[in-house]
Amino acid sequence: MPTEPQPARPRYQQIADELRHAIETGQYPPGAKIPGENKLMEEHGVARNTARQALAVLRDLGLTEARKGSGIYVRAFRPIRRNAVSRLSQEQWGSGRSIWAADLDDRPLQTVDIEVVEVEAPDRIATVLELPAGSRVWRRSRTFVVDGEPVNRAVSYLPADVVAGSRITEVDTGPGGTYARLAELGYKPTRFREEIRVRMPLPDEADTLQLPPATPVILVARIAVDERGRVVEVNEMAMNSSRYILEYDFTS
């Protein structure tokens, strides 16, 4: 049976596809200026609104950024290559290095909007930590900024009976971070599990991560387990999907 012809893609989508291909193949490298509305109108014989829609597609994909009074440029942000195996190894945090050092290759990292507070565990957190309802936990919230862009909002929960009085309850946890301090307290993490989902951002996530329209977030929920099998941390992360490559390296 003959197949029915597919409807033609809208003209603005065709123009956006051509520009996206040019960006992905290096014709317009990171930081390069791309044609604006007037140029696209001239080259493709389209109305201004069509040219504007084509450029909006590239913006919504996180490929371009507008610079006021200058034009539209290919975004120059280099994706973060996140390898969960290497970043969570004891060799990394046990030597006093930040787990972020495994991702960034000496790129600048800022931690902002830090809040460290003792709270009653939300029901879902108490369940994962295997704590009675109403138990107290320490919540560590922070936003990670790489090359000037917020890329990850993370909220960790740790049992109060484990971390009370330690540097984990302070803004600066010290060399090696939370996992090095847990080891010093006798709760060294020996096993991790991460669950990954992708969805559109909630309004506060979009604001915090300064996400372009139509940009999904990667949700990573990680639990850390000590050698006795106790869950000692739950970490919930919302990550800008356009800024990450998730890499997994393991043997068969």
Secondary structure, DSSP 8 states (H G I E B T S, - for coil): ----------HHHHHHHHHHHHHHTTSS-TT-EE--HHHHHHHHT--HHHHHHHHHHHHHTTSEEEETTTEEEE-----EEEEHHHHTSHHHHTTT--TTHHHHTT--EEEEEEEEEEEE--HHHHHHHT--TT-EEEEEEEEEEETTEEEEEEEEEEEHHHHTTSGGGSS---TTHHHHHHHHTT--EEEEEEEEEEE---HHHHHHHT--TT--EEEEEEEEEETTS-EEEEEEEEEEGGGEEEE-----
